[in-house]
Amino acid sequence: MSESTITPPLSTPSLFRDRRFLLLWVAQMVSGIGDWALMLAIPVAVYNGTNSQAKLGFAVVAETLPALLFGLAAGVIVDRMPRRRVMIATDLARMGAVLLLLNLHHFSHLSSAEVWLIYFVGFASATFSCLFSPARAALVPSIFPREKLMQANSLLSSGTRLTQILGPGLGGVLLYWLHPRGLFIFDALTFLVSAVCLLFVAEHFKQREGREGLAGLWEDFIEGFRVFVTHPILGVLIGILSVATFFGGIYNALLYAFTRDILHADGPGYGYLLSYVGFGALLALPLLSGPFKSTPPARLLAAGLMLMALSGWVLAFAPNVAIGGAAMFVGGFGNMVMYLPIVTLFQTAGPPQLMGRIMGAAVTIGAFFASASGLAAAGIVTVYPHLQTIYAVIPASFVISAMLAITYLSRPAVAAGAEG
């Protein structure tokens, strides 16, 4: 590549001066706040209205099951339609689903029909979110050149992390002041605002060629699977993502028990540890979109995994919750350093016409291993209930994944593809 063809990297504010990016960022922020507000409102409404832990558990299942069931199918749909239109349609569909909750009347004593309505809304909203997420991930590389992808993904992830911090807190305040009905209306409005923002985001979408109808959908579905077999880079990425999700899921599933039994802290201490994960991730984002935006993704990915391993080992032998919080801060930082290169490599290594299916597969696999890790955690502690030893062993999986990333993703062809 000659010097004349190299595009100088732009500073972080330059992307926010791009109207398309700004509208996309705002749409994601507002839609994300709506998602978190609904995730707060549904469990509160179910438990306050039924006093049943079992029904509360079913509400959580209703919100998490769609990612496992429909992630791959959502990718097929996303690849057949303009991604911006998919995002707008899913926002409007989620708005309509949430407004159905206005049919609830007696929040202190929900009938069986009302409980099932809540389950339906949670399931439907999460199903539409399965379309929104891969459509957003596939839209980014159709708007921005490759040299801006790491920066764009970093800034978009900063919005996601902010919604994780602001959404539950804002939802709690609104639930207190506005009653559940007011929160449902607010939630519906966030999806409407997101859809309006996306109306003004221009997209370069090339209509795909292929068979229509169910036969065409099945061919697309199979092609989405085949790309992970024929494309070694995507296969390695999926492998690393699966390992990190599975062992990280075991880590997270046992975290409260570890906090109470090993660190001798209660619920507030557990919240303290979780908050430091978010702060660590937020600190990583400006570095990834600034000084380290030109670092090869494979190196960042390996560095993030090694930081996660270091975090795990420090936490396993932490003498108190304060040191545990510092370890979780490093873990949150490392998790973001790992996550963004994976997204960027997915976007640059895979064929553009398969981007929806690639991201849908990533969501589905993540959901599968997240569910499997919970079952594995329960089985492990039943057979071997020594939490400190378990926490000391798990980080080795991140070290092995880092070695795989350096070995298979640092080759010149991969680096050239990531840099464009």
URVENGI-V759024 format. One line per field, one symbol per residue. phi: phi as a letter, one per 30 degrees, with the letter a starting at -180 (. if undefined). burial: + if it has 16 or more other ideal C-beta (glycine too) atoms within 10 Angstrom, else -. Layout:
phi: ???
burial: ???
//
This chain:
phi: .dddcddddcdeddddddeddeddddedddddddddddddddddddddcbhcdddddddddddcdedddceddddddddcbeddddddddddddddddddddddccddadddddddddeddddddddddddddddddddeddccdddcddddddddddddddddddeddddddddddciedddddedddddddeddedeccdbcbcddcldcidddddddddddddddddcdddddddddddddddddddeddcdddddddcdhbceedddddddddddddddddddddcecdcdeedddeddddddddeeddddecddadddedddddddddddddddddddddedcdddedcdddddddddddddddddddddddddddddbdcdddedddeeedddddddddddcccdedddddddi
burial: --------------+--+-+++++++++++++++++++++++++++--++----++-++--++-++++-+++++++++++++++-++++++++++-++-++--+-----+---++-+++-++++++++++++++++++++++++--+++++++++++++-++++--+--++--++----+--++-+++-++-+++-++--+---------------+--+--++--++--+-++-++++++++++++++++-++++-++--++-+---++-+++-+++++++-++--++--++---++++++++++++++++++++-+--+--+++++++++++++++++++++++++++-++++++++++++++++++++-+--++--++-----+--++--++-+++-++-+++-++----+--+++-
//
